[in-house]
């Protein structure tokens, strides 16, 4: 793969290379490689292990943690009939966080060495190798780094007995997001709703990367006006 000023060698670990692309990184990272074989990130075998996560690790790790938070709301005195309401509120809050993170953090434009490198680790690798199944969901350590400031924000705006239930809902929303994201790339949906959602997301990857940020739903794209226009084929069908 050739950029204007730097040649990326795909046969060598990529993380130490992508930063050198400078302003060409944005174009390079959105030219996907469709092979299912994932690239090597680091020379170190130990670091390499931490870059790969199977999809089922996400519910195994985060569902018990979410359940523990929800239980804490009950322990702190939140009535049982109110628990589902605040859990659902947390899931709804996650859908907004999902959109905002994807739009403003995962798709921030970078040009410096370290910014390119961090972006590649965060999200760029997924756009470059969208079918790499072991680098599609977030490693738990990386997800925890994002979860901590979200938990701090929830504690600021919610009473002590409600905050854990809302945050537990946010974590459940995250689990649904990451598992849905995996399915949209590797599943073969049969019914219309998942088929349309898969088409919507793949459109974000392969046609217009600057629009269509919703994964579990296009709801917030509709709210904020970032729904991609129909393709020529879809327009003709209409």
N, C-alpha and C positions, 0 to 999 in steps of 0.2 A: 504494500500500500504506500503510495507516494504522496506526500504533501509538498507544498512549494519549497520549503526549506529543510524538511526533515523526512527521512525515510523510516517508517515503522517496520521493524522486522517481526512478523507474526510468529516466527519460530523461536523467539526469545521472550522472556518475561516482559509483560506489557506495562506494568505500573511505573517502572522507572523510565519508560520511553515517552509516554503520552504527554507529559508535561512539556517536552521539547517542541511540540507542535505549535505552541503559541496561539496566534489568531486562527490558524488552520484547524485547530482541534474541533471546533463546532461543526465544520463540514465533514471532517473525517469520522467523527463519532456517529454521525447520522447516515453513514453509508454502511448498512448492515451486512454482516457475514452470516449466511443462513445455515451453516453447518451446525450439527448438534454437539460436536466436540468442542468443549470449552477451552479457551486459551489459558496459558499459564500466566499467573499474575506476578509471582515472586520467585527469586532463586531459592529462597529458604523453603524447605519442605514443611517446616512447622507453620510459617505464616500462610502457606498455600492451603493447609488444612482448614484454617479459620475463614477462608474465602468461600467455602463450599458448604451449602446447607440444603438438605433434602426438604421437600415441602412439608412432610408430615411432622418435622421437628417443631414447626410453628404451633399447631394446636397442642402438641405434647407439652411444650414449655409454657405457653401463655394462657391456656384455658384454666389450669389449676391456679395460676397467679391471679387471674381475673376473678375466679370463684372465691379466692381468699379475700380479695378486696370487697367483694359484694357481701361476704359473710361478716366482715368487719362493720359494715353499715348496720347490719342486723344487731351485732353485738353492742354497738354504740347507741342503740335505741330506735333506729328507724323501723316503723311498723312494717310487718311483712307485706300487707297489701300495697305499700308504697314502693317496695323494692323494684318490682318490674318496671314501674314508671320511670324511675331514675336510671335504671339500666338501659332502657330504650332511649332515654334522653342522651346517655353516653354514646350509644351506637350512632345516633343522629349527629352528635358533635363530631364523632370520628369521621363521618362522611365529608364534613366540611374540612377537617384537618387533612384528610386524604387529598382533597382537591388542592388546598393551599400549599401543602408540602410538594405535591407533584408539579404544580404550576410555577411556584416561586423559588423553591429550593432545588428540586431535581432537574429543573430546566433553566437554572440560572446560566447565563453566558459567561464563560471564563476565557482568559487568555494567558495568565501567568503560569509558571511551571507548577507551583504548588496548588493553585486553584484548579487547573486542569487535572492534576493527579487526584485530588480529593473528589472532584466531580466524577471522574471515571470510576473510582471506587464506589461512590454513592449510587450513581444511576447510569453514567455513561456506558459502563460495561454492558448493561442490559440492552441499550439501544444498539451497541456495536455487535453483540452476539445475542439476539433476542430469543434464540432457541436453546441457550445454555441452561438446562434444567436445574443445575446445582447453584446457579448464581441469579436466580429469579426472585426468590423470597429473601427477606432480610435476615442475616445472621442474628441470633438473639442478642449478642453483645451490642451490635450496631443499633438494633431496635431499642434496647434499653437506654442508650444515650439520647435517643429522641424522646422516649417515654418519660424520662426524669423531668425535663422542663414542662411537659404537658401535665404531669401529676402536680408539680408545684403550682401551675396556673389554676388547676381545678381546686386545689386547697385554698387558693386566694379568694375564689368567687363563690364557693359552696360551703355551707355549714359543715362542721366536723362529721356529723352522722350521715350526711348525704354525699360528701365528696368521694368516699370509697366506692359507693355504688355507681356513681357517674363514671369514675375512672375505670371500674371493672367493665362497664358497658363500652367504654372507649377501647379497652383491650380486646373485648370480644369483637368489636367492629373491625379492629386491626386484623384479627385472625381471619375473619370473613374476607377482608380485603386481600390479604396475601394468598389465601387458598383460592379465591376467585381469580386473582391475577394468574396464578399458576395454571388453573383450568383453562383460562382464555387462550393461553399459548399452547397447551399440550392436550387439552380435552377435545372431544369430538361431539359437540352438542347436537341433539336431535330436535329439540323443540325451538319455537321461534324466539322466545325471550333470550336464552343464552346464545343462540345463533347471532342475534342482532347485537348483543353485547360484545361478543367475540369480534364481529365485523367492525364495530365501533372502535374497539381498542387497537386492532391491527391497522386500522386506518390511521391512528395516531403514530404508529411505528413506521409505516411504509409510504404514507402519502403526505400528511401534514403534521409534523411533530410539534408545531407551535400551537395546536388546538386539540380539543378532545382529551382533557386531563382526567376526567372521571373514569374510574376502573369498575367499581361495583355498580355505578349508576351514572347516567349523563345529567342528573338533576342539577348539580351545581354549574355545569357547563351552560345549561339553559339559563340559570339565574344570572350568571356573569357574562353571558354572551360569547362563550368560547366553543360553541358547537361548530365543528367543521362544516363547510358547505358540502352538498352532495357531490359525489363524483359524476363525471359525464355519463357513465353507465346508469347510475341511479336516477339522474335527472331525466334521462330518456325514458326510463321505466315509468316515471311519474307522468 
